[in-house]
């Protein structure tokens, strides 16, 4: 039992360091991206307030065809998480409604810790299926936000 405790305690410093990993340099924090196969142009907009850790957020997705026309009736799946930590979101974010003019409401987004997060959207609409990944960096509570969609960036 004592040996097991020592082994567990020996990994604690590494766990702490993993939580403090810096995001990769040159990370693309663009909030307006083409999907992987250029079928759609997607914009992801964070809430107006800064992103707080362990609070639920609603985001807006704007979806256009490659030629710029608003996309209605799309099915959008959400995945993602922290690539450096190997875990997903602590919630199950989902698109809850279509807002019109190619806009969709994404609810249930929650970040459980600071660091680099990916938001992966899987779009299925009239032009076919495609995917896009957005990068977001959530700053620790005592630092200014470094979030996709905000003016402050690393």
C-alpha positions as a Markdown table, in Angstrom:
| # | Residue | x | y | z |
|---|---|---|---|---|
| 1 | Unk | 0.0 | 0.0 | 0.0 |
| 2 | Unk | 2.8 | 2.4 | 0.9 |
| 3 | Unk | 4.6 | 1.6 | -2.3 |
| 4 | Unk | 1.5 | 2.3 | -4.4 |
| 5 | Unk | 1.1 | 5.7 | -2.6 |
| 6 | Unk | 4.8 | 6.6 | -3.4 |
| 7 | Unk | 4.3 | 5.7 | -7.0 |
| 8 | Unk | 1.2 | 7.8 | -7.3 |
| 9 | Unk | 2.8 | 10.7 | -5.5 |
| 10 | Unk | 5.8 | 10.5 | -7.8 |
| 11 | Unk | 3.6 | 11.3 | -10.8 |
| 12 | Unk | 2.0 | 14.4 | -9.2 |
| 13 | Unk | 4.7 | 16.8 | -10.4 |
| 14 | Unk | 4.2 | 15.6 | -14.0 |
| 15 | Unk | 0.5 | 16.0 | -13.7 |
| 16 | Unk | 0.9 | 19.5 | -12.5 |
| 17 | Unk | 3.3 | 20.3 | -15.3 |
| 18 | Unk | 1.0 | 18.9 | -17.9 |
| 19 | Unk | -1.7 | 21.4 | -16.8 |
| 20 | Unk | 0.7 | 24.2 | -17.5 |
| 21 | Unk | 1.8 | 23.2 | -21.0 |
| 22 | Unk | 2.1 | 26.2 | -23.3 |
| 23 | Unk | 0.2 | 26.0 | -26.5 |
| 24 | Unk | 2.2 | 25.3 | -29.7 |
| 25 | Unk | 3.8 | 28.4 | -31.2 |
| 26 | Unk | 2.2 | 29.7 | -34.3 |
| 27 | Unk | -1.2 | 28.3 | -33.4 |
| 28 | Unk | -3.9 | 29.5 | -35.9 |
| 29 | Unk | -6.5 | 31.3 | -33.8 |
| 30 | Unk | -8.5 | 32.4 | -36.8 |
| 31 | Unk | -12.3 | 32.5 | -36.2 |
| 32 | Unk | -13.1 | 32.3 | -39.9 |
| 33 | Unk | -11.9 | 29.2 | -41.7 |
| 34 | Unk | -12.5 | 27.0 | -44.8 |
| 35 | Unk | -13.5 | 23.5 | -44.1 |
| 36 | Unk | -11.0 | 20.8 | -44.9 |
| 37 | Unk | -12.3 | 20.1 | -48.4 |
| 38 | Unk | -13.3 | 23.8 | -49.1 |
| 39 | Unk | -17.0 | 23.0 | -49.3 |
| 40 | Unk | -17.9 | 25.6 | -46.6 |
| 41 | Unk | -16.7 | 28.8 | -45.0 |
| 42 | Unk | -17.3 | 28.7 | -41.3 |
| 43 | Unk | -17.0 | 31.4 | -38.6 |
| 44 | Unk | -17.1 | 30.6 | -34.9 |
| 45 | Unk | -17.9 | 33.5 | -32.5 |
| 46 | Unk | -17.3 | 33.3 | -28.8 |
| 47 | Unk | -19.6 | 35.0 | -26.3 |
| 48 | Unk | -19.0 | 38.8 | -25.9 |
| 49 | Unk | -17.8 | 38.3 | -22.3 |
| 50 | Unk | -14.5 | 36.7 | -21.6 |
| 51 | Unk | -14.4 | 33.0 | -21.4 |
| 52 | Unk | -14.6 | 31.8 | -17.8 |
| 53 | Unk | -13.4 | 28.4 | -16.7 |
| 54 | Unk | -16.0 | 25.9 | -15.6 |
| 55 | Unk | -19.0 | 27.9 | -16.9 |
| 56 | Unk | -21.3 | 27.0 | -19.7 |
| 57 | Unk | -21.0 | 29.2 | -22.8 |
| 58 | Unk | -23.1 | 29.6 | -26.0 |
| 59 | Unk | -21.3 | 30.3 | -29.3 |
| 60 | Unk | -22.5 | 31.3 | -32.7 |
| 61 | Unk | -21.5 | 29.4 | -35.8 |
| 62 | Unk | -21.9 | 31.1 | -39.2 |
| 63 | Unk | -22.0 | 28.7 | -42.2 |
| 64 | Unk | -21.6 | 29.7 | -45.8 |
| 65 | Unk | -21.0 | 27.9 | -49.1 |
| 66 | Unk | -17.6 | 28.2 | -50.7 |
| 67 | Unk | -19.2 | 30.9 | -52.9 |
| 68 | Unk | -20.5 | 32.8 | -49.9 |
| 69 | Unk | -24.2 | 31.9 | -49.7 |
| 70 | Unk | -25.8 | 31.2 | -46.3 |
| 71 | Unk | -26.3 | 27.5 | -45.6 |
| 72 | Unk | -29.7 | 26.6 | -44.1 |
| 73 | Unk | -30.7 | 23.2 | -42.8 |
| 74 | Unk | -27.2 | 22.0 | -41.9 |
| 75 | Unk | -26.5 | 19.3 | -39.4 |
| 76 | Unk | -23.4 | 20.2 | -37.3 |
| 77 | Unk | -21.7 | 17.8 | -35.0 |
| 78 | Unk | -19.2 | 19.0 | -32.4 |
| 79 | Unk | -16.1 | 17.3 | -31.0 |
| 80 | Unk | -12.9 | 18.5 | -29.6 |
| 81 | Unk | -10.9 | 18.9 | -26.4 |
| 82 | Unk | -7.4 | 19.4 | -25.3 |
| 83 | Unk | -4.9 | 17.8 | -27.6 |
| 84 | Unk | -2.0 | 18.2 | -25.2 |
| 85 | Unk | -3.9 | 16.4 | -22.4 |
| 86 | Unk | -5.7 | 13.8 | -24.5 |
| 87 | Unk | -9.2 | 14.5 | -23.2 |
| 88 | Unk | -12.4 | 16.0 | -24.7 |
| 89 | Unk | -14.9 | 18.5 | -23.4 |
| 90 | Unk | -16.3 | 17.9 | -19.9 |
| 91 | Unk | -19.8 | 18.5 | -21.5 |
| 92 | Unk | -21.4 | 17.5 | -24.7 |
| 93 | Unk | -21.7 | 20.8 | -26.7 |
| 94 | Unk | -24.3 | 20.7 | -29.5 |
| 95 | Unk | -26.1 | 22.9 | -31.9 |
| 96 | Unk | -29.5 | 23.6 | -30.4 |
| 97 | Unk | -31.1 | 25.7 | -33.1 |
| 98 | Unk | -30.8 | 27.4 | -36.4 |
| 99 | Unk | -30.9 | 31.2 | -36.0 |
| 100 | Unk | -31.4 | 32.0 | -39.7 |
| 101 | Unk | -29.2 | 33.4 | -42.5 |
| 102 | Unk | -26.6 | 30.6 | -42.0 |
| 103 | Unk | -26.3 | 31.1 | -38.3 |
| 104 | Unk | -26.5 | 28.3 | -35.7 |
| 105 | Unk | -26.5 | 28.4 | -31.9 |
| 106 | Unk | -23.8 | 26.1 | -30.2 |
| 107 | Unk | -24.6 | 25.6 | -26.6 |
| 108 | Unk | -23.0 | 23.6 | -23.7 |
| 109 | Unk | -19.4 | 24.6 | -24.3 |
| 110 | Unk | -17.4 | 24.4 | -21.1 |
| 111 | Unk | -13.7 | 24.6 | -20.6 |
| 112 | Unk | -12.6 | 22.9 | -17.4 |
| 113 | Unk | -9.0 | 24.3 | -17.3 |
| 114 | Unk | -6.8 | 26.9 | -19.0 |
| 115 | Unk | -4.8 | 25.9 | -22.1 |
| 116 | Unk | -5.2 | 25.0 | -25.7 |
| 117 | Unk | -8.5 | 23.6 | -26.8 |
| 118 | Unk | -9.8 | 22.5 | -30.2 |
| 119 | Unk | -13.4 | 22.9 | -31.3 |
| 120 | Unk | -14.1 | 20.5 | -34.2 |
| 121 | Unk | -17.2 | 21.0 | -36.3 |
| 122 | Unk | -18.5 | 18.3 | -38.6 |
| 123 | Unk | -20.8 | 19.9 | -41.2 |
| 124 | Unk | -23.4 | 17.9 | -43.2 |
| 125 | Unk | -25.4 | 20.1 | -45.6 |
| 126 | Unk | -26.5 | 20.3 | -49.3 |
| 127 | Unk | -22.9 | 20.7 | -50.5 |
| 128 | Unk | -21.8 | 17.5 | -48.7 |
| 129 | Unk | -20.0 | 16.5 | -45.6 |
| 130 | Unk | -16.9 | 18.4 | -44.4 |
| 131 | Unk | -15.0 | 19.3 | -41.2 |
| 132 | Unk | -13.1 | 22.2 | -39.7 |
| 133 | Unk | -11.1 | 22.7 | -36.5 |
| 134 | Unk | -10.8 | 25.9 | -34.5 |
| 135 | Unk | -8.1 | 26.5 | -31.9 |
| 136 | Unk | -8.9 | 28.4 | -28.7 |
| 137 | Unk | -6.5 | 29.2 | -25.9 |
| 138 | Unk | -8.1 | 29.8 | -22.5 |
| 139 | Unk | -5.9 | 31.8 | -20.2 |
| 140 | Unk | -5.6 | 31.2 | -16.5 |
| 141 | Unk | -7.9 | 33.3 | -14.3 |
| 142 | Unk | -5.2 | 35.8 | -13.4 |
| 143 | Unk | -4.2 | 36.5 | -17.0 |
| 144 | Unk | -5.9 | 38.3 | -19.8 |
| 145 | Unk | -8.0 | 36.1 | -22.2 |
| 146 | Unk | -6.3 | 34.7 | -25.3 |
| 147 | Unk | -9.4 | 33.3 | -27.0 |
| 148 | Unk | -10.3 | 32.9 | -30.6 |
| 149 | Unk | -12.7 | 35.8 | -31.4 |
| 150 | Unk | -11.3 | 38.2 | -28.9 |
| 151 | Unk | -8.8 | 40.9 | -29.8 |
| 152 | Unk | -6.2 | 39.7 | -27.3 |
| 153 | Unk | -3.8 | 37.1 | -28.8 |
| 154 | Unk | -0.4 | 35.7 | -27.8 |
